[in-house]
Amino acid sequence: MKQSKIIKNEENHNNLVRLLQHQTPEERQEFLNSIDYILCDFLEFKLKDLPWCNLGKQSEKWDKLIRKVRLIVSRIHLELIKKERTLH
């Protein structure tokens, strides 16, 4: 069971990395930080509630859910950025 959790988390992480592959590491980190703040603001979380900020303190279901939400919000945010670039 632990192995499948690791694989799922790695899949979500790999999808996120592929989504951000054209950015520099600094841009990637800045983007992910902005996504974390969006999640915290919109869902009224604290940064310590995010699994990647507080390792080992969350349940497996919470970890899986919030990582998928982060991937979804990242995709939406990137599409909005692309849309803004083409309009100007």
GIMO-V309459 format. One record per residue. N is the residue number from 1. PHI is phi in degrees with one decimal (* if undefined). Layout:
# GIMO-V309459
n:N phi:PHI
n:N phi:PHI
This chain:
# GIMO-V309459
n:1 phi:*
n:2 phi:-61.5
n:3 phi:-63.1
n:4 phi:-68.2
n:5 phi:-63.4
n:6 phi:-63.6
n:7 phi:-64.3
n:8 phi:-62.7
n:9 phi:-62.6
n:10 phi:-66.6
n:11 phi:-62.9
n:12 phi:-62.4
n:13 phi:-65.0
n:14 phi:-64.3
n:15 phi:-64.0
n:16 phi:-66.5
n:17 phi:-64.2
n:18 phi:-62.0
n:19 phi:-63.5
n:20 phi:-105.9
n:21 phi:-63.5
n:22 phi:-89.7
n:23 phi:-100.5
n:24 phi:-72.5
n:25 phi:-56.9
n:26 phi:-67.6
n:27 phi:-64.8
n:28 phi:-62.1
n:29 phi:-65.5
n:30 phi:-63.2
n:31 phi:-62.6
n:32 phi:-64.0
n:33 phi:-62.5
n:34 phi:-65.9
n:35 phi:-64.1
n:36 phi:-60.6
n:37 phi:-68.7
n:38 phi:-62.8
n:39 phi:-58.7
n:40 phi:-66.0
n:41 phi:-70.1
n:42 phi:-68.6
n:43 phi:-95.6
n:44 phi:57.6
n:45 phi:-99.6
n:46 phi:-105.2
n:47 phi:-56.0
n:48 phi:-70.0
n:49 phi:-79.4
n:50 phi:-81.6
n:51 phi:-58.3
n:52 phi:-77.1
n:53 phi:-97.4
n:54 phi:-140.2
n:55 phi:-61.6
n:56 phi:79.7
n:57 phi:-102.7
n:58 phi:-112.7
n:59 phi:-75.6
n:60 phi:-64.0
n:61 phi:-65.2
n:62 phi:-63.6
n:63 phi:-58.2
n:64 phi:-62.2
n:65 phi:-64.0
n:66 phi:-70.2
n:67 phi:-67.3
n:68 phi:-67.6
n:69 phi:-61.8
n:70 phi:-62.1
n:71 phi:-64.6
n:72 phi:-64.4
n:73 phi:-63.1
n:74 phi:-62.3
n:75 phi:-62.7
n:76 phi:-61.8
n:77 phi:-62.9
n:78 phi:-63.7
n:79 phi:-65.3
n:80 phi:-65.9
n:81 phi:-63.4
n:82 phi:-62.2
n:83 phi:-63.6
n:84 phi:-62.8
n:85 phi:-65.0
n:86 phi:-77.4
n:87 phi:-76.5
n:88 phi:-91.4
